[in-house]
Amino acid sequence: MTAGRARAETRYLTPFAVLAIATDDGHVTEIRYLPRHTAQRAPHDRVAERACREIERYLDDPQHHFALPYRLHGTAFQQRVWREIEKLFPLKTTTYGNIAARLQSSARAVGGACGTNPVPLVVPCHRVLAAGGGLGGFMGGRKDFPLTVKRWLLRHEGFLAATD
């Protein structure tokens, strides 16, 4: 992002949250989950518009693989974790421990990297679960709103029953 330039943000309503979508230089750079009562904002550029269309395709078909230009900013370790998560297509899950073993790290460190994923949904960190299939955390914690989003996404994708 160029210094001094105001950050434009699209806010797109979905059944599970309002998605705040930030773009820069032709790439999605951030997606944040906001409560559904958050005010919407129309797409601010072509990439944000494309992101909204891709999200619609995902809502229609949970097997949809996002084909958006995006940029991941983070540490070298975070980048390695996110690259592992990118492999969770079509519709796969894994555990924090499995990723940790592949990266010779710890499950807690992997969880921390998941919590800082700048483009969740596109890089589907919601598909990383605790050992034994538990939800673990989401969006950097175990609070109600983030876990409600994670449950919705996992139900949508067929990983959780409607009663879970």
SULTACOR-V760862 format. One record per pair of residues at least 4 apart in sequence whose C-alpha atoms are under 6 Angstrom apart, sorted by the first residue. I is the first residue (numbers start at 1). J is the second residue. D is the distance in whole Angstrom. If there is no record, write none. Layout:
{{I/J/D} {I/J/D}}
//
This chain:
{{9/21/6} {9/22/5} {10/20/6} {10/21/5} {10/41/5} {10/42/6} {10/43/5} {10/44/6} {11/19/5} {11/20/4} {11/40/5} {11/41/5} {12/18/5} {12/19/5} {12/40/6} {13/18/4} {14/18/6} {16/149/6} {17/33/6} {17/34/6} {17/35/5} {17/36/5} {18/33/6} {18/34/5} {18/35/6} {18/36/5} {19/32/6} {19/33/5} {20/31/5} {20/32/5} {21/30/6} {21/31/5} {22/28/6} {22/29/6} {22/30/5} {23/27/5} {23/28/4} {23/29/5} {27/69/5} {27/70/5} {28/70/4} {29/70/6} {29/71/5} {30/118/5} {30/119/5} {31/119/5} {43/48/5} {43/49/5} {57/61/6} {58/62/5} {58/64/5} {62/157/5} {66/122/6} {74/78/6} {78/113/5} {86/123/5} {88/92/5} {93/127/5} {93/128/6} {94/128/5} {95/128/5} {95/129/5} {95/130/5} {96/107/5} {96/110/6} {97/107/5} {100/104/6} {100/105/5} {100/106/5} {100/107/5} {114/125/6} {115/139/5} {115/140/4} {119/123/6} {120/124/5} {126/150/6} {129/133/6} {129/134/6} {129/135/5} {129/136/6} {130/134/5} {130/135/6} {130/136/5} {137/141/5} {137/142/5} {138/146/6} {144/148/6} {154/159/5} {154/160/6} {155/159/6} {155/160/5} {160/164/6}}
//
